[in-house]
Amino acid sequence: MAVEFKDYYQVLGVTPKATDDEIKKAFRSLARKYHPDVAKDKKSAEEKFKEINEANEVLSNPESRRKFDQLGADWKTGGQSRPQPSYGGARSGGQATRGEENEFQFEGTGFSDFFEQFFGGRAGRSRGASPFDSQEYANSQEEPEAARGQDIQGDILITLDEVLKGAMRAISVRRNNARTGREETQTYQVRIPKGVQAGQTIRVSGKGGEGSNGGGAGDIYLRVRYAEHPDWQVRGADLMGHLELAPWEAVLGATVPVPTLEGSVSVKIPAGFQQGQKLRVRGKGLPAGGTKRGDLYIEASIQVPALIGKDEERLWQQLSVESKFNPRIST
């Protein structure tokens, strides 16, 4: 099963020398553009959004980025010709011949095979070795013991909308059986529970490798990763974001629209709102158990116009003369 190299710098449109801030800025810009909620072509936007998230997942983590840089350099100087590490690793208990392996690849998890192989949590592991691993068995006439099938693991990218509402996801598993030489694809409907947490494992029972000699099938384990949102950061069940305000809105107060995961809501900004001050919108975060919801926190970011007309300039000059406010003198 061939694995295609992913140039994550190219995906985000930055160079390998990009700073952490430049990577973050590039991700947010692209994520806003391709977020399925705002894009006209939702299908293509959804795929692009997943690709952007995957690139950000690797490049925003110093350890993963360092690994990618090393891998990328090796890949470009002939790494494609080297043997690819297998996904399955451990042999399924369902195998009847010593030394054979199964390989697995996922589709529908939101991550590419390249990510899963080098940066994900995927690994095949066998619970209970095959009796054919024992030399004693080869020289005996005893009946082989039942062996449980191989468990397979992977990562699954979950959007905050899926966390909020729950979802059903079609996950396909391609299996390359070294014994038969055949590649088969099986698709399962996986339930994403409402309120699922990052790092939590979703188990698909009995859909892993086949057992042998009457042994049960293994399971599929999918480790949850949150797709990063361009506007909100997750803190437990709370969401954290920024709200841009005009100077007069901060000084005089205003009622402004604030986007949430369920649409826009109107929020009242009190007069004299300060840069960096936070406002809480109750119950607009993620599920927090039962019927409870986390909150949404927005931090004020006061924006100054870069260009102004003649009339505006005259008003600002008039304000500078009449105002007693001096930011360099504490009150």
C-alpha positions in Angstrom: 0.0 0.0 0.0 1.8 3.1 -1.3 1.9 6.2 0.9 2.0 9.6 -0.7 4.3 12.2 0.9 2.5 15.3 2.2 4.4 18.7 2.1 2.7 20.4 5.0 4.5 23.7 4.4 3.1 23.8 0.9 -0.4 23.0 2.2 -0.3 26.1 4.4 1.5 28.2 1.9 4.6 28.9 4.1 8.3 28.2 3.8 10.2 25.7 6.1 11.7 28.8 7.8 8.3 30.1 8.8 7.9 31.1 12.5 5.3 29.7 14.8 3.2 32.9 14.5 3.4 32.7 10.7 2.2 29.1 10.7 -0.7 30.0 13.0 -1.7 33.0 10.9 -1.6 31.0 7.7 -3.7 28.2 9.2 -6.3 30.6 10.5 -6.6 32.4 7.2 -7.0 29.2 5.2 -9.3 27.6 7.8 -11.7 30.5 7.6 -11.7 30.3 3.9 -12.3 26.6 3.7 -14.4 26.1 6.8 -17.5 24.0 5.6 -19.8 26.4 7.3 -18.9 29.3 5.0 -17.7 27.6 1.8 -20.1 27.3 -1.2 -18.7 23.9 -2.3 -18.9 22.1 1.0 -17.6 18.8 -0.2 -14.3 20.1 -1.6 -14.0 22.6 1.3 -14.4 19.8 3.8 -11.5 17.9 2.3 -9.3 21.0 2.1 -10.2 21.9 5.7 -9.1 18.4 6.9 -5.8 18.8 4.9 -5.2 22.2 6.5 -5.9 20.8 10.0 -3.5 17.9 9.4 -0.7 20.2 8.3 -1.3 22.5 11.3 -1.4 19.5 13.6 2.1 18.6 12.6 3.7 22.0 12.1 2.3 23.6 15.3 3.9 20.9 17.4 7.6 21.5 17.8 8.4 17.8 18.2 6.3 16.7 15.2 7.6 19.6 13.1 11.2 18.6 13.8 10.4 15.0 12.9 8.7 16.2 9.7 11.7 18.3 8.7 14.1 15.4 9.2 11.7 13.1 7.3 11.2 15.6 4.5 14.9 16.0 3.8 15.4 12.2 3.8 12.4 11.7 1.5 13.7 14.2 -1.1 17.1 12.6 -1.2 15.9 9.1 -2.1 13.7 8.2 0.9 10.9 7.0 -1.5 13.0 4.0 -2.4 13.5 2.8 1.1 11.2 0.1 2.5 8.0 1.6 4.0 7.2 0.6 7.6 4.1 -1.5 7.8 0.9 -0.3 9.5 0.0 -3.7 10.9 3.4 -4.3 12.6 2.2 -7.3 14.7 0.7 -10.2 13.0 -2.9 -11.0 13.4 -3.8 -14.0 15.5 -5.9 -15.2 12.5 -2.7 -16.0 10.5 -1.9 -19.6 10.2 1.6 -19.3 8.7 4.6 -18.1 10.6 6.0 -14.7 9.5 2.9 -13.4 7.6 1.5 -9.9 8.4 -1.7 -7.9 7.8 -1.5 -4.2 6.9 -4.3 -1.8 7.5 -5.2 1.7 6.2 -8.1 3.9 7.2 -10.3 6.1 5.1 -12.8 8.6 6.5 -10.9 9.5 9.7 -9.9 12.9 8.4 -6.2 12.0 8.4 -4.0 10.9 5.4 -2.1 7.6 5.4 1.1 9.7 5.5 0.0 11.3 8.8 -1.1 8.0 10.3 2.1 6.3 9.5 4.5 8.9 10.8 2.6 11.1 13.2 -0.6 9.3 14.3 -1.2 6.6 16.9 -1.9 3.8 14.5 -0.3 0.4 15.2 -1.4 -3.1 14.8 -1.1 -5.2 17.9 -1.9 -8.8 18.7 -3.4 -9.9 21.9 -2.4 -13.5 22.2 0.4 -14.9 20.0 -0.3 -17.4 17.3 0.4 -21.0 18.4 2.5 -21.3 15.2 5.1 -18.9 16.9 6.0 -21.8 19.1 8.7 -24.3 18.0 7.2 -26.8 20.5 3.9 -26.7 18.7 5.6 -27.5 15.4 6.9 -30.7 16.8 3.7 -31.7 18.6 0.4 -33.2 17.7 -1.7 -31.0 20.0 -4.7 -29.0 18.7 -3.8 -25.3 18.1 -5.2 -22.9 20.7 -7.7 -20.3 19.8 -6.0 -16.9 19.2 -7.7 -13.5 19.3 -7.5 -11.3 16.2 -5.3 -8.3 15.9 -6.5 -4.9 17.4 -5.9 -2.0 15.0 -5.5 1.6 16.1 -5.8 5.0 14.4 -6.6 8.7 14.9 -9.9 10.3 13.9 -10.3 14.1 13.3 -13.5 15.4 14.9 -14.9 18.9 14.3 -16.3 21.0 17.1 -19.7 20.8 15.5 -19.5 17.0 15.8 -18.5 17.3 19.4 -21.5 19.5 20.0 -24.1 17.4 18.3 -22.6 14.0 17.9 -22.4 12.3 14.5 -22.2 9.1 12.5 -19.1 8.7 10.4 -18.4 6.1 7.7 -14.9 4.7 8.3 -13.3 2.3 5.8 -10.5 -0.1 6.5 -8.4 -1.5 3.7 -6.7 -4.7 4.6 -3.8 -6.2 2.7 -3.6 -9.8 3.6 0.0 -11.0 3.0 -1.2 -14.7 3.0 -3.7 -14.3 0.2 -2.2 -11.3 -1.5 -5.7 -9.7 -1.7 -6.7 -6.2 -0.7 -10.2 -5.8 0.8 -12.1 -2.7 1.9 -14.8 -2.8 4.6 -16.8 0.2 5.7 -18.4 0.6 9.1 -20.7 3.3 10.5 -19.0 4.7 13.6 -20.9 6.7 16.2 -19.2 9.9 17.4 -20.8 10.5 20.8 -21.9 14.0 21.7 -19.4 15.6 24.0 -16.5 13.3 23.0 -13.2 14.6 24.4 -9.9 15.0 22.7 -7.7 12.0 23.6 -10.7 9.7 24.2 -10.8 6.4 22.4 -13.8 5.2 20.3 -13.9 1.4 20.2 -15.5 -0.4 17.2 -15.9 -3.9 18.7 -15.1 -7.0 16.6 -14.0 -5.2 13.5 -10.3 -5.7 13.8 -8.3 -8.6 12.5 -9.9 -12.0 12.3 -9.1 -14.6 15.1 -7.8 -18.1 14.4 -8.9 -21.5 15.5 -12.2 -20.2 16.9 -10.7 -17.1 18.5 -12.7 -13.8 18.5 -12.0 -10.9 16.2 -9.9 -7.9 17.4 -11.3 -4.4 17.8 -10.7 -1.0 16.1 -9.6 1.8 18.4 -9.9 5.4 17.1 -8.2 8.1 19.2 -10.1 11.4 19.0 -8.3 14.5 17.9 -10.1 17.9 17.6 -10.0 19.7 14.4 -8.7 23.2 15.3 -11.2 25.9 14.7 -10.2 29.2 13.1 -12.1 31.3 15.7 -12.3 29.2 18.9 -9.8 27.4 21.1 -10.9 24.6 23.4 -10.3 24.8 27.2 -12.1 21.8 28.7 -15.8 22.5 27.8 -15.2 26.2 27.4 -14.4 28.0 24.1 -12.0 31.0 24.0 -11.9 33.5 21.2 -11.3 37.2 20.2 -13.7 40.0 19.3 -12.6 42.9 17.3 -14.1 46.2 18.4 -13.9 49.7 17.0 -12.6 52.4 19.4 -16.0 54.1 19.7 -17.7 50.7 20.5 -15.2 50.1 23.3 -15.7 53.7 24.7 -19.4 54.1 24.3 -20.6 50.5 24.5 -22.4 48.7 21.8 -24.4 45.6 20.9 -22.5 43.4 18.4 -23.0 40.1 16.8 -20.7 37.2 18.1 -20.4 34.0 16.1 -20.9 30.7 18.0 -21.0 27.1 17.0 -24.8 27.4 16.6 -25.0 30.7 14.7 -24.6 34.3 15.7 -25.8 35.9 18.9 -26.0 39.5 20.0 -23.8 40.5 22.9 -23.9 43.8 24.8 -20.5 45.5 25.2 -20.5 47.8 28.3 -19.1 51.3 27.9 -15.4 51.6 28.7 -14.6 48.1 27.6 -10.8 47.6 27.8 -8.3 45.9 25.5 -7.8 42.3 26.6 -10.9 42.3 28.8 -13.1 39.2 28.6 -16.8 38.7 28.2 -18.6 35.5 29.0 -21.5 34.1 27.0 -23.0 31.4 29.2 -23.9 28.0 27.8 -22.4 28.4 24.3 -19.4 26.1 24.8 -19.1 22.4 24.4 -21.1 19.7 26.2 -19.9 19.3 29.8 -21.9 16.2 30.9 -25.6 15.6 31.0 -27.4 18.7 29.9 -24.7 21.1 31.0 -22.7 23.2 28.5 -19.5 25.1 28.9 -19.2 28.8 28.3 -17.8 30.9 25.5 -15.3 33.6 26.4 -14.4 36.4 24.1 -11.4 38.7 24.6 -11.6 42.3 23.3 -9.2 43.4 20.6 -9.6 47.1 19.9 -8.8 47.9 16.2 -7.7 51.2 15.0 -8.5 52.3 11.4 -5.4 52.2 9.1 -6.9 54.8 6.7 -9.2 57.7 7.4 -10.7 60.4 5.3 -10.4 64.2 5.7 -13.6 64.6 7.7 -12.7 61.7 10.0 -9.2 63.1 10.5 -10.7 66.5 11.6 -13.0 64.7 14.1 -10.1 62.7 15.6 -8.0 65.9 15.9 -11.0 67.6 17.6 -11.3 64.7 20.0 -7.5 64.8 20.8 -7.9 68.4 21.8 -11.1 68.1 23.9 -10.4 64.7 25.6 -8.7 64.7 29.0 -7.7 61.1 28.6 -4.0 60.3 28.7 -3.1 56.6 28.6 0.4 57.2 30.0 -1.1 58.6 33.3 -2.7 56.1 35.6 -6.0 57.0 37.1 
